[in-house]
Amino acid sequence: MAKKFTHSFEVCNCHKVTLGEIVYAIEQRGATTLEDLGKITDAGTACKCCRDSSYDIGEEKMQLYLTQILDKLKK
């Protein structure tokens, strides 16, 4: 994650879940897996493109994936 993203950056377009919501789910609610994030925020539960690049089927690739955020923040 070399690029800086604001907490209002939308990570999951389908459910309009922001980076701030994802960070909160990890740091405050104890999310450690994609499944945890899905249960807490609904992120990654529809088209799944935001999970990681292997799921991303769009013409324009996502700028930030849930797996990147989890890898960076999980303790």
Secondary structure as GFF3:
##gff-version 3
##sequence-region A 1 75
A	DSSP	beta_strand	10	12	.	.	.	ID=ss1
A	DSSP	beta_strand	17	18	.	.	.	ID=ss2
A	DSSP	alpha_helix	19	27	.	.	.	ID=ss3
A	DSSP	alpha_helix	34	41	.	.	.	ID=ss4
A	DSSP	alpha_helix	66	73	.	.	.	ID=ss5
###
